[in-house]
Amino acid sequence: MTHYIDIRLMPKTEIRENVLLNQVYTLFHKRLYDLKVTEIAVSFPEYSLKLGRLFRVHGTKEALGMLMGKEWLGEYARHCKVSEIMVVPDAVKYRTISRVQQNMTEAKLRRLIKRGTIKDEDVKKYRIKMFQGGLENPYVELRSMSNGQMHRRFIEFGTLTETPVTGEFDLFGLSKTATVPWF
């Protein structure tokens, strides 16, 4: 992770911030899928309660050059300010940015009902427990390219560390083990 690109989201009145982030992240995922690369990562340096307006992409200069070799932002480019490929500063910390999943979902409940492994009287208890134990992590809402369904991808930020950990990233730019520079 020697280089990075900042994509500053600039929502206008016709498009809300969360919708713009969802669309940019979906396009980013599609571009990574098309390239089949595992050395490009994403971070959200302005993360607080929400992921923020700064979408940072990390990688080698070559990998980022491949990513930016095509106008992958499409119509959303006019709502973003994209930086040049820049070198990561020297004094940075590192952290993992990964997906975290809720273990109780409506889809899982439907499967349990279909299999007959949950009793009718326990369905209501399951739903109550599901809504009480919801994740508080920030998320992006993505549309599946295969079936068109919307799903939430909850993001978890690991603890800051002084040393980087190399590894592969998934096609969403996330990893449970590999770190990204945090600055």
N, C-alpha and C positions, 0 to 999 in steps of 0.2 A: 504494500500500500504506500507507494512513493508519491503518487499524484492524486489530484482530486478535481472535481468540477462542482461549482455551486450553481444550483438552479433555484433562483429566488422566485417564489410564487407571488404573482401580483393580481389578486382577484379583483374583478371589476363588479359593477352592480349587476351585470347579467349572469355572473357565475360566482357562487359562494366559495370561500376558502376550502372547506372540506371537500366539496365537489371537485374543485380543481386539483387538490392533492390526490384524491382517488383516481382521477383520470390520468394524471401524470404518472402515478405509481403503476397503474395498469399498463400504460404504454411502455414504461421502463421494463416491466416484467416481460411484456411481449417481445421487446427488443433483445433482452437477455435470452429468452427462449429461442428466438431466431438465430442468434449468434452461438448458442450453446456454450457460453463461457461461465466459468466458476471462479474467476479471479476479480470480479467486480462486486463491490459492496455498496451499501447505502447507509447513511446516517441522517439524523435529524438534530442538528446542533442547537436549535431553538426549542427543543422539547421541554415542556413544562407539564401542564395538564393535557394539552393537545400536542400533536407532533410539530406544529409550527409551520412557518412559511419558507423555511430554508431546507431544501432537499439536496443533500450532499452525496455525490457519487465518488467512490474511491476505487483506485486500481493502479495498474502500471500505466505509463504514458501510452504504450502501444495498445493496451486493452481499451483505455478510454478513447483513444483515437478511432478504434473500430466501432465503439458504441456511437460516437458522434459522427461517424462517416455517413450517416443517413439522417434525414430530417424526421426522426422518430417521434418528435413531439406533435407533429401535424398541426392541426388548427389551434392547439393549445400553446404553441410557441409564442403567440402574441400576448399571452397572459403570464409569460415567464421571462426572466432575465437570466440568460445562461452565460456563465463566465468561460474564459479560456481554460485550457488544462493547466493547472498550477501545481507547484511542488509543495508537498506537505511541510509545514514549518518544523524546525528542529525540536523544540521543547514542547512535546505534546504528551498527553496521557493516552491510554488505550482502553477500549471496552468492547464487549460483545453486544451485538444488537441482533435479537433473535425473535422468533415467533413463539408465543405462548398460547396454548389452547385450553379452552374451558372443557372440562371433562363431562359436563352435563349439558346436552343440547336437545333441541326439539327433534332433530334428525335421529339422534340416538334413542330418544323416547319412542319414536315411530318404529324403529327397528325392534326394540324390546317388546312393544305391543304386537307387532307382526309375528315375532318368534314365539310369543306367548310366555315370555320369561318375566313379565311383570303383571301383577293382578290388577283388576279394574280399580279396586279401592286404593291401590298404591300410586296410581297415575297422578292423582291430585297432589299427593305428598311429594312426588318427584318434581312436579312443576313448581311447587312452592320452594323447594330446596334449590332448584335450578335458578330461580329468579333471585333468591337471597344470596347465592354464591357466585353471582356474576363477576366477571373480571372488571377491574377498574383501570386497566392499562389502556393507553391510547391505541387507536386502531385505524386502519384504512379499510374501506369497503370496496371490494373488487368484484368485477363481473367475470365469471368463468367463461373462457373462450370455448370450452367444449359444450357446455349445456346452457349458457346464458344466465345462470343463477347468480345472485349476489351473495357474497360471503364476507365476513369480517376477518381480517388478519390482525390479531392483537400483537403489539410490539412490546418486547421486554428489553430493558436496558440493564446490562450487567454492571458490576461495580468497576470503578476506575482502577487501572493498574499502570505501573511504570513500564512494563515490558510487553512488547507485541507478541501475539501468538499467530503464526501463519496457519493457513488451511484453506479449505474450499468454502465457497458460499453457494447457497441454493440459487435458483433462477428468480428469486425475489430479492437477491442481494443480502440475505440474512445468514447467520451462522450461530450455532450454540457454542462453538469453540474458538473459531478464528476471530480476531479482534480488528477493529478499525481505529484509525487515529481520531482522537476526540479533542477538538479545539474550537 
